[in-house]
């Protein structure tokens, strides 16, 4: 099993409504992308210079599933939106222990 973790930092001008819409789009990925096994979203409640605003954790079966997720047509609008509203993203992909 692979865990795909993405941390998002919103641009300062991004309003609450747009942030909510982005989270809703992320949540739909578990239903729209068949290779997604689990999906969890966490919203940060502390503000420090090192903080991100949001984290996404997606579990997938293997590296092929990760590639299918990355290229999935339902994922593309989410990726486009994040490029418009985020100033920074960080990604970590790792294998979960058995």
C-alpha positions as CSV (number, residue, x, y, z in Angstrom):
1,X,0.0,0.0,0.0
2,X,1.2,3.5,-0.9
3,X,0.4,6.7,1.0
4,X,0.4,9.9,-1.0
5,X,0.6,13.0,1.2
6,X,0.2,16.6,-0.2
7,X,0.5,19.7,1.9
8,X,-1.0,22.9,0.5
9,X,-0.3,26.5,1.3
10,X,-3.0,28.9,0.0
11,X,-2.2,32.2,-1.5
12,X,-3.0,35.0,1.0
13,X,-5.9,36.4,-1.2
14,X,-7.8,33.1,-1.4
15,X,-11.1,33.5,0.4
16,X,-12.9,31.0,2.7
17,X,-15.5,30.1,0.0
18,X,-12.8,29.1,-2.5
19,X,-10.9,27.1,0.2
20,X,-14.1,25.2,1.0
21,X,-14.8,24.5,-2.6
22,X,-11.3,23.1,-3.0
23,X,-11.7,20.8,0.0
24,X,-15.0,19.6,-1.4
25,X,-13.3,18.8,-4.7
26,X,-10.6,16.9,-2.9
27,X,-13.2,14.9,-0.9
28,X,-15.0,13.8,-4.1
29,X,-11.8,12.1,-5.4
30,X,-12.5,9.1,-3.2
31,X,-15.7,8.5,-5.1
32,X,-14.5,9.7,-8.5
33,X,-11.2,7.9,-8.8
34,X,-11.5,4.1,-8.5
35,X,-7.9,3.5,-7.4
36,X,-8.3,5.6,-4.3
37,X,-8.7,3.3,-1.3
38,X,-8.9,5.9,1.5
39,X,-8.7,9.7,1.6
40,X,-8.2,12.0,4.6
41,X,-8.0,15.7,4.7
42,X,-6.8,17.8,7.6
43,X,-7.0,21.6,8.0
44,X,-4.3,23.3,10.0
45,X,-5.4,25.3,13.0
46,X,-2.0,26.9,13.9
47,X,-0.3,29.6,12.1
48,X,3.5,29.6,12.0
49,X,5.9,30.5,9.2
50,X,6.5,26.8,8.6
51,X,2.8,25.9,8.6
52,X,0.8,24.6,5.6
53,X,-2.9,25.2,5.5
54,X,-4.2,21.8,4.4
55,X,-3.0,18.2,4.1
56,X,-4.3,15.5,1.9
57,X,-3.5,11.8,2.6
58,X,-4.5,9.2,-0.1
59,X,-3.9,5.5,0.2
60,X,-3.5,3.5,-3.0
61,X,-2.6,-0.1,-3.7
62,X,0.7,0.4,-5.4
63,X,2.8,2.6,-7.7
64,X,0.7,1.8,-10.7
65,X,-2.4,3.0,-8.8
66,X,-0.5,6.2,-7.8
67,X,0.3,6.9,-11.5
68,X,-3.3,6.2,-12.5
69,X,-4.5,8.6,-9.8
70,X,-2.1,11.3,-10.9
71,X,-3.3,11.0,-14.5
72,X,-7.0,10.4,-13.8
73,X,-9.4,12.8,-15.7
74,X,-11.3,13.6,-12.5
75,X,-8.1,14.6,-10.8
76,X,-7.0,17.1,-13.5
77,X,-9.5,19.9,-12.5
78,X,-8.4,19.6,-8.9
79,X,-4.7,19.9,-9.9
80,X,-5.6,22.9,-12.1
81,X,-7.4,24.6,-9.2
82,X,-4.5,24.0,-6.8
83,X,-2.1,25.6,-9.2
84,X,-4.4,28.7,-9.2
85,X,-5.0,29.0,-5.5
86,X,-1.9,27.6,-3.8
87,X,1.5,29.4,-3.4
88,X,3.2,26.1,-2.4
89,X,2.6,22.4,-2.3
90,X,4.8,19.6,-0.9
91,X,4.4,15.9,-1.7
92,X,5.6,12.8,0.0
93,X,4.9,9.3,-1.3
94,X,5.8,6.3,0.8
95,X,5.1,2.6,1.3
96,X,3.0,1.7,4.3
97,X,4.3,-1.1,6.5
98,X,2.4,-4.4,6.2
